[in-house]
Amino acid sequence: MTGRVVIVGGGVAGVGTAASLRAGGFDGDLTLVDAGEFPYDRPPLSKEFLAGSKALERIALQPPQWYDDQRVRLVNRTTVTALRPGEGAVELADGTLLPADRVVLATGGSAARPPIPGADSARVHVLRTADDADRLRKALVPGARLLVVGAGLIGAEAASTAVRLGCEVVLVDPVAAPLTAALGPELAGWLHGLHTRHGVETAQAAVESFTDRPDGIEARFAAGTPPRVFDAVLLGVGMVAHTELARAAGLEVDRGIVVDPGQVTSNPHVLAVGDPARTRADGVLLPRTEHWEAAQHDAARAAATLLGTPPPAPTAPWFWTDRHGRHVEAVGHLPEAAETVGRGSFDDRAFSVFGLRDGHVVAAAAVDDPQAVRAARRLIDRRVPVDAARLADPSVNPRALLRG
Ligand SMILES: Cc1cc2nc3c(=O)[nH]c(=O)nc-3n(C[C@H](O)[C@H](O)[C@H](O)COP(=O)(O)OP(=O)(O)OC[C@H]3O[C@@H](n4cnc5c(N)ncnc54)[C@H](O)[C@@H]3O)c2cc1C
């Protein structure tokens, strides 16, 4: 295929689309527009980058030379402000028009800032960009009192990083054990309990307001939790998808940019990938996925659509999270499971939980056992029948189960 493709957004989905297009033989003009200095990866922002052990250059999605080698024109430090599909162009912030036969929206999202009174204080942080992480790191001096609101993925990881940097961390969430839907109640409860075992104070509470005071920022909570004063606050309460460009161009938007299973929006010249894309399959709108690997898979599918090649085979959804030195991975859809089978115990260095239905694995989650999750993914994708007793036996190599 030839022609001119403009990709809007240089996150993992945008850069992944460019890489997949070239790998698939796309020979036309390829332009990647990104608001940042250069495309970088986001998962380290709550981990090594926040801890200060990896600089921005070390989390670049591709080395600088890659763009030349792959003939990807990188237009950075600017934004696309309008799509002009009818004119075959996109408009940049300075009014320049970039010709585009096809546009791929890979615009990601912003950290959510719920309308909590006082949340506009300079002491209240969010974590989505490298600038956010730089600002937050400056506040994470030893002894600093940090309140983290939201104990899902980003809040929990940032709390773990902050306590290692010597901060006094309080982590609040209205939910007793976040991630229960993905990990099951036992593993989610154990994982949340890890915070306390590593010196993070946890509380089941919802913040109602913040007030700046000379000695810090006071957080008030819903009934039952007394107010407390902190030096800094991190809101880790989710993201808001960037759908403005799509909406203004008249594309279908419904809590995400609606795409078909080939990532095509309601305009056949415009595709969308990554965090803001929401797939409609068989007439059903699926929830958006906000995970790194899902963005990569969107990118591969979008490239296949543009190239007219078969899409990659679907695979069970997967994500990881790292906290307090433990590596957690989960695959599949645990709520679909009729029963769960544990492998190893919470006292072991590595352990896993498998969700089963009708003699097949439908989900798995593991702590420090990526091999088990990799095997589970194959069991799910290939629909291999399994024996629950062998699955539960830590002496059986999970890969052996693939033989049925
Ligand atoms: C702190 C943090 C930790 C995470 N940790 C994990 C993890 O451990 N495991 C996991 O599975 N997932 C994790 N994630 C989620 C994962 O990083 C995201 O799902 C992934 O980054 C989504 O990629 P994306 O390309 O869709 O969007 P983004 O990474 O948000 O990239 C979008 C890009 O588009 C640019 N842009 C937006 N609008 C415009 C415009 N109009 N013009 C030009 N450029 C524009 C933005 O500047 C941005 O660079 C984490 C996310 C964060 C923020």
The ligand as an SDF file (V2000), in Angstrom:
LIG
                    3D

 53 58  0  0  0  0  0  0  0  0999 V2000
    1.7980    6.0470   35.1910 C   0  0  0  0  0  0  0  0  0  0  0  0
    1.2630    4.9400   34.3190 C   0  0  0  0  0  0  0  0  0  0  0  0
    1.6190    3.6150   34.5990 C   0  0  0  0  0  0  0  0  0  0  0  0
    1.1010    2.5840   33.8280 C   0  0  0  0  0  0  0  0  0  0  0  0
    1.4750    1.2960   34.1170 N   0  0  0  0  0  0  0  0  0  0  0  0
    0.9630    0.2810   33.3800 C   0  0  0  0  0  0  0  0  0  0  0  0
    1.3150   -1.0780   33.6760 C   0  0  0  0  0  0  0  0  0  0  0  0
    2.0930   -1.3500   34.6000 O   0  0  0  0  0  0  0  0  0  0  0  0
    0.7700   -2.0640   32.9190 N   0  0  0  0  0  0  0  0  0  0  0  0
   -0.0910   -1.8050   31.8690 C   0  0  0  0  0  0  0  0  0  0  0  0
   -0.5610   -2.7530   31.2200 O   0  0  0  0  0  0  0  0  0  0  0  0
   -0.4310   -0.5310   31.5550 N   0  0  0  0  0  0  0  0  0  0  0  0
    0.0660    0.5130   32.2860 C   0  0  0  0  0  0  0  0  0  0  0  0
   -0.2800    1.7990   31.9890 N   0  0  0  0  0  0  0  0  0  0  0  0
   -1.2200    2.0500   30.8780 C   0  0  0  0  0  0  0  0  0  0  0  0
   -0.5030    2.1860   29.5560 C   0  0  0  0  0  0  0  0  0  0  0  0
    0.6630    2.9390   29.6880 O   0  0  0  0  0  0  0  0  0  0  0  0
   -1.4670    2.8380   28.5670 C   0  0  0  0  0  0  0  0  0  0  0  0
   -2.5240    1.9320   28.3340 O   0  0  0  0  0  0  0  0  0  0  0  0
   -0.7680    3.1820   27.2580 C   0  0  0  0  0  0  0  0  0  0  0  0
    0.2320    4.1460   27.4710 O   0  0  0  0  0  0  0  0  0  0  0  0
   -1.7770    3.7200   26.2410 C   0  0  0  0  0  0  0  0  0  0  0  0
   -1.0790    4.1300   25.1080 O   0  0  0  0  0  0  0  0  0  0  0  0
   -1.7250    5.1270   24.0660 P   0  0  0  0  0  0  0  0  0  0  0  0
   -0.7310    5.2180   22.9600 O   0  0  0  0  0  0  0  0  0  0  0  0
   -3.1210    4.7300   23.7630 O   0  0  0  0  0  0  0  0  0  0  0  0
   -1.8610    6.5360   24.8190 O   0  0  0  0  0  0  0  0  0  0  0  0
   -0.7810    7.5140   25.4370 P   0  0  0  0  0  0  0  0  0  0  0  0
    0.3570    6.7540   26.0080 O   0  0  0  0  0  0  0  0  0  0  0  0
   -1.5520    8.4170   26.3510 O   0  0  0  0  0  0  0  0  0  0  0  0
   -0.2400    8.3710   24.2070 O   0  0  0  0  0  0  0  0  0  0  0  0
   -1.0130    9.3430   23.5690 C   0  0  0  0  0  0  0  0  0  0  0  0
   -0.0990   10.3980   22.9910 C   0  0  0  0  0  0  0  0  0  0  0  0
   -0.8460   11.2380   22.1440 O   0  0  0  0  0  0  0  0  0  0  0  0
   -0.4120   12.5760   22.3040 C   0  0  0  0  0  0  0  0  0  0  0  0
   -1.5230   13.4360   21.8410 N   0  0  0  0  0  0  0  0  0  0  0  0
   -2.7770   13.4950   22.3480 C   0  0  0  0  0  0  0  0  0  0  0  0
   -3.5280   14.3690   21.6210 N   0  0  0  0  0  0  0  0  0  0  0  0
   -2.7220   14.8350   20.6460 C   0  0  0  0  0  0  0  0  0  0  0  0
   -2.9200   15.7530   19.5770 C   0  0  0  0  0  0  0  0  0  0  0  0
   -4.0970   16.3430   19.3710 N   0  0  0  0  0  0  0  0  0  0  0  0
   -1.8750   16.0320   18.7560 N   0  0  0  0  0  0  0  0  0  0  0  0
   -0.6700   15.4120   18.9530 C   0  0  0  0  0  0  0  0  0  0  0  0
   -0.4370   14.5350   19.9280 N   0  0  0  0  0  0  0  0  0  0  0  0
   -1.4480   14.2440   20.7710 C   0  0  0  0  0  0  0  0  0  0  0  0
   -0.0880   12.6770   23.7750 C   0  0  0  0  0  0  0  0  0  0  0  0
    0.7910   13.7510   24.0140 O   0  0  0  0  0  0  0  0  0  0  0  0
    0.5350   11.3010   24.0240 C   0  0  0  0  0  0  0  0  0  0  0  0
    1.9360   11.3540   23.8160 O   0  0  0  0  0  0  0  0  0  0  0  0
    0.2200    2.8670   32.7420 C   0  0  0  0  0  0  0  0  0  0  0  0
   -0.1340    4.1960   32.4630 C   0  0  0  0  0  0  0  0  0  0  0  0
    0.3790    5.2370   33.2480 C   0  0  0  0  0  0  0  0  0  0  0  0
   -0.0270    6.6560   32.9340 C   0  0  0  0  0  0  0  0  0  0  0  0
  1  2  1  0
  2  3  1  0
  2 52  2  0
  3  4  2  0
  4  5  1  0
  4 50  1  0
  5  6  2  0
  6  7  1  0
  6 13  1  0
  7  8  2  0
  7  9  1  0
  9 10  1  0
 10 11  2  0
 10 12  1  0
 12 13  2  0
 13 14  1  0
 14 15  1  0
 14 50  1  0
 15 16  1  0
 16 17  1  0
 16 18  1  0
 18 19  1  0
 18 20  1  0
 20 21  1  0
 20 22  1  0
 22 23  1  0
 23 24  1  0
 24 25  2  0
 24 26  1  0
 24 27  1  0
 27 28  1  0
 28 29  2  0
 28 30  1  0
 28 31  1  0
 31 32  1  0
 32 33  1  0
 33 34  1  0
 33 48  1  0
 34 35  1  0
 35 36  1  0
 35 46  1  0
 36 37  1  0
 36 45  1  0
 37 38  2  0
 38 39  1  0
 39 40  1  0
 39 45  2  0
 40 41  1  0
 40 42  2  0
 42 43  1  0
 43 44  2  0
 44 45  1  0
 46 47  1  0
 46 48  1  0
 48 49  1  0
 50 51  2  0
 51 52  1  0
 52 53  1  0
M  END
$$$$
